[in-house]
Amino acid sequence: MSTENRAEAIIDLSAIEKNVKHLLAQSSAPALAVVKANAYGHGLVAVARTAVKAGASWLGVALLEEALTLRAARVSAPILAWLTPISDDFVAAIKNNIDLAIPSVSHLEQVIKAAQSLQLTARVHLEVDTGMTRGGALYEWKELVAESKKAEMSGAIKVIGVWSHFARADEPGQEFNELQRNNFEKAIEFAKQSGLNPELRHLSNSAATINDSKSNFDLVRLGIAMYGLSPDVKTMGSSEKLGLIPALTLRAKLHLVKEVPASSKVGYGGTAETQSDTKIGVISIGYADGVPRNADSSAGVLIGNKMSPIIGRVSMDQFVVDLGKESQARAGDWAYLIGGVIGSDKGDSYTSDTCYTADSWAGACGTINYEIVTRIGPRVKRIYLD
Ligand SMILES: *Cc1c(COP(=O)(O)O)cnc(C)c1O
């Protein structure tokens, strides 16, 4: 007997390929594909391979373990890891040819030690804080540059890159972006005067790549847009407007359908009530899988041609939707939380041209599409379409 998954995230790799090509065409610089956090929930290794095939020259991750997973899967493209606590295994990083971001002199010291113990040269990208006030060196920049120059002379490191990160790139025309770019240029100038010669200066994320060609420098770091999502729907418009194709479809099985009377209180806390006699559907995915508990009825599922809103609170493994009295939906049908009905599931009578999206879920609980896709948990099976 064949069994079907309870919940699936279906990843259209050809959409990712098209998005990478579309973004590369808008950039004067090559691209680093950002695949941190399980490739924004889309699957680390499959997405990394696809991005490289589509023309990305580099891969970027937050954690060293993400980089090591890519190397273990025989991904050979250059990889930069930028969130490596000073207790990390820099020996493993250097042995596996992983470039390391350096935000402070303490980090630099640990990486130098690891390189010396191996008698190898560590490849590093110095991180400067240009105004976001999160990662990177601020007052310490001059010392970091000076210590890096010394370590480069000794052969312990090679400074491959200098980089920083925008705080407000998703606000086109925002002056703060110019201020950050100016600070970045000054930091690079200082590094050059100190005898460093980084071949890769990189500053832009997806939003800056789309909005601000002056910030491309030698490499752009593409995250959210590569997955087909808009960096900010309000300020930059929808995926469609940006020419991007959302790559992820999320669906779960309709577990139960039943008729209920008007004024039934639904779910924990009885926070919602049916308005009339109706059918409710129990969807077999919940907050343990990443569905936000506080999503309101502006999110829901598409079953067949019909959008059915959430009613009541999302539970750990399930939530309830209002299917409507006339619904033909049956237990075992697929309910689509993100994206339109796909494949053979469409049937002959399928005509719907609307669906719920990562953006509608974000709107339904006051967050951003980034959080909706990255929080999809490990119980949800990933399926890849080429
Ligand atoms: C996550 C991340 C990116 C990608 O940002 P998007 O907005 O998803 O394009 C780029 N650079 C760094 C350092 C990041 O942490």
The ligand as a Gaussian input file, in Angstrom:
#p B3LYP/6-31G(d) Opt

LIG

0 1
 C       20.621000      36.756000       4.900000
 C       21.703000      37.600000       4.352000
 C       21.673000      38.059000       3.023000
 C       20.496000      37.870000       2.119000
 O       19.513000      38.820000       2.405000
 P       18.150000      38.868000       1.530000
 O       17.452000      40.049000       2.054000
 O       17.438000      37.597000       1.809000
 O       18.582000      38.983000       0.115000
 C       22.775000      38.737000       2.545000
 N       23.845000      38.952000       3.329000
 C       23.895000      38.561000       4.615000
 C       25.091000      38.851000       5.416000
 C       22.814000      37.883000       5.175000
 O       22.879000      37.497000       6.459000

